[in-house]
Amino acid sequence: MNKVFHVMYDDDDKLMEAASALVAKGIRVKDVFSPFPVHGIDPIIGVKRTRLGIVAFMFATTGTTLALLGMWYFMISDWPMNIGGKPSFSLIENLPAFIPVTFEFSVLCGAHGMAITYLLRNGTLPGMPATNPDPRTTDDKFVIEITTEQNALSAAEMETAIKETQLFELSIKDYE
């Protein structure tokens, strides 16, 4: 039977010290839940750098392409109009006037695409149930989640190592 340990701390500094101590003893931390981002915890528990920036760039590039194609079609190909003396013969001649709209549409597509990708990837869409182990992690507590199936140490050895930290509360549950 596998066990899951939810170790609660009341301070982010204690959480960082405990995570460092547990990882140094060979215990793999599955996840950390906190009410705000704890800077520096990712490299300690082994979380890899996100590729969300690459996705945002791809969405922004798509937005730039769509904006330029759309403005070319609307203002030059479909219904050319002389607005303020600007020529409507080619996209290159009108490009300086199209730059603000292109930039804003790129930002719009990049931001929305990145937000939707984040929500889909993490499974945190609106209306989905919360996955945090304790509702106090949204207020003022910090929880480290450790499972026995991801660690080579026995449950008793892990419990001993966990109790050596400055924990606030410890919860041990069985799961399959």
C-alpha positions as CSV (number, residue, x, y, z in Angstrom):
1,M,0.0,0.0,0.0
2,N,1.4,3.4,-1.0
3,K,1.3,6.3,1.4
4,V,1.2,10.1,0.7
5,F,2.7,12.5,3.2
6,H,1.3,16.0,3.4
7,V,3.7,18.0,5.5
8,M,2.4,21.5,6.5
9,Y,4.6,24.5,7.4
10,D,3.5,27.9,8.7
11,D,6.4,29.9,7.1
12,D,8.0,29.8,3.6
13,D,11.5,29.9,5.0
14,K,10.8,26.8,7.0
15,L,9.4,25.2,3.9
16,M,12.6,26.0,1.9
17,E,14.8,24.6,4.7
18,A,12.7,21.5,5.0
19,A,12.6,20.9,1.3
20,S,16.4,21.3,1.1
21,A,16.9,18.9,4.0
22,L,14.6,16.3,2.7
23,V,16.0,16.3,-0.8
24,A,19.5,16.1,0.7
25,K,18.4,12.9,2.4
26,G,17.3,11.4,-0.9
27,I,13.6,12.1,-0.6
28,R,11.8,13.1,-3.8
29,V,9.2,15.8,-3.3
30,K,6.2,15.4,-5.5
31,D,4.7,18.8,-5.2
32,V,4.5,22.0,-3.0
33,F,1.3,23.9,-2.4
34,S,1.5,27.5,-1.2
35,P,-0.7,30.7,-1.1
36,F,1.9,32.6,-3.1
37,P,4.9,31.8,-5.3
38,V,7.9,30.7,-3.2
39,H,10.9,31.8,-5.3
40,G,13.8,29.4,-5.4
41,I,11.8,26.2,-4.5
42,D,11.7,24.9,-8.1
43,P,15.4,24.0,-8.4
44,I,15.3,22.5,-4.9
45,I,12.5,20.0,-5.6
46,G,13.5,19.4,-9.3
47,V,10.8,21.3,-11.2
48,K,12.0,21.9,-14.8
49,R,11.9,25.3,-16.4
50,T,8.6,25.9,-18.2
51,R,8.3,26.3,-22.0
52,L,5.4,28.7,-21.7
53,G,7.5,31.5,-23.0
54,I,8.1,29.6,-26.3
55,V,4.4,29.0,-26.6
56,A,3.7,32.8,-25.9
57,F,6.1,33.7,-28.7
58,M,4.4,31.3,-31.1
59,F,1.0,32.8,-30.3
60,A,2.3,36.3,-30.7
61,T,3.9,35.4,-34.0
62,T,0.6,34.0,-35.1
63,G,-1.1,37.3,-34.0
64,T,1.4,39.3,-36.0
65,T,0.8,37.3,-39.1
66,L,-3.0,37.4,-38.7
67,A,-2.9,41.2,-38.1
68,L,-0.8,41.9,-41.2
69,L,-2.8,39.6,-43.4
70,G,-6.0,41.0,-42.1
71,M,-5.0,44.6,-42.7
72,W,-3.6,43.8,-46.1
73,Y,-6.9,42.2,-47.1
74,F,-9.2,44.9,-45.5
75,M,-7.3,48.0,-46.4
76,I,-5.6,47.1,-49.7
77,S,-7.1,44.1,-51.4
78,D,-10.8,44.1,-50.6
79,W,-11.7,47.8,-50.2
80,P,-8.8,50.2,-50.7
81,M,-9.5,53.7,-49.3
82,N,-7.5,56.8,-49.2
83,I,-7.4,57.8,-45.5
84,G,-5.5,60.9,-44.7
85,G,-3.6,60.9,-47.9
86,K,-2.0,57.5,-47.3
87,P,-1.6,55.4,-50.4
88,S,-3.5,52.1,-50.6
89,F,-1.4,50.4,-53.3
90,S,0.7,48.0,-51.2
91,L,1.3,46.8,-47.6
92,I,4.9,48.2,-47.5
93,E,3.7,51.7,-48.2
94,N,1.2,51.6,-45.3
95,L,3.3,49.5,-42.9
96,P,4.1,52.4,-40.5
97,A,0.4,53.1,-40.0
98,F,-0.2,49.4,-39.3
99,I,2.5,48.9,-36.7
100,P,0.4,49.9,-33.6
101,V,-2.4,47.6,-34.6
102,T,0.0,44.8,-35.4
103,F,1.7,45.1,-32.0
104,E,-1.5,45.2,-30.0
105,F,-3.0,42.2,-31.9
106,S,0.3,40.3,-31.3
107,V,0.1,41.0,-27.5
108,L,-3.6,40.1,-27.5
109,C,-3.0,36.7,-29.2
110,G,0.1,36.0,-27.1
111,A,-1.6,36.8,-23.8
112,H,-4.8,34.9,-24.5
113,G,-3.0,31.9,-26.0
114,M,-0.6,31.7,-23.1
115,A,-3.4,31.9,-20.5
116,I,-5.5,29.3,-22.3
117,T,-2.5,27.0,-22.7
118,Y,-1.6,27.4,-19.0
119,L,-5.1,26.6,-17.9
120,L,-5.4,23.5,-20.2
121,R,-2.0,22.2,-19.3
122,N,-2.5,22.4,-15.6
123,G,-6.1,21.3,-15.6
124,T,-7.3,24.4,-13.8
125,L,-10.2,25.4,-16.0
126,P,-13.0,27.3,-14.4
127,G,-15.4,25.0,-12.5
128,M,-12.9,22.2,-11.9
129,P,-12.5,20.9,-8.4
130,A,-9.5,22.1,-6.4
131,T,-6.5,19.7,-6.2
132,N,-4.7,21.2,-3.2
133,P,-4.6,18.8,-0.3
134,D,-5.7,21.3,2.3
135,P,-7.8,24.5,1.9
136,R,-5.4,26.4,4.3
137,T,-2.8,26.4,1.5
138,T,-4.8,29.2,-0.1
139,D,-4.6,31.3,3.1
140,D,-1.3,31.1,5.1
141,K,0.0,27.5,5.2
142,F,2.5,25.7,3.0
143,V,2.3,21.9,2.2
144,I,4.9,19.6,0.8
145,E,3.5,16.4,-0.8
146,I,5.6,13.3,-0.7
147,T,4.6,9.8,-1.9
148,T,6.3,6.5,-1.1
149,E,6.0,5.2,-4.7
150,Q,8.4,7.9,-5.9
151,N,11.0,7.2,-3.2
152,A,13.3,4.4,-2.4
153,L,13.2,4.9,1.4
154,S,10.6,3.2,3.5
155,A,7.6,5.0,4.9
156,A,9.0,4.8,8.4
157,E,12.4,6.3,7.3
158,M,10.6,9.1,5.5
159,E,8.4,9.8,8.4
160,T,11.5,10.1,10.7
161,A,13.2,12.4,8.3
162,I,10.1,14.6,7.9
163,K,9.6,14.9,11.7
164,E,13.2,16.3,12.0
165,T,12.1,19.4,10.1
166,Q,10.2,22.3,11.7
167,L,6.8,21.1,10.6
168,F,3.5,22.5,11.6
169,E,1.3,19.5,10.9
170,L,1.8,16.0,9.3
171,S,-0.9,14.0,7.5
172,I,-0.3,10.5,6.3
173,K,-2.8,8.8,4.0
174,D,-3.0,5.4,2.2
175,Y,-3.8,5.4,-1.5
176,E,-3.6,2.9,-4.4
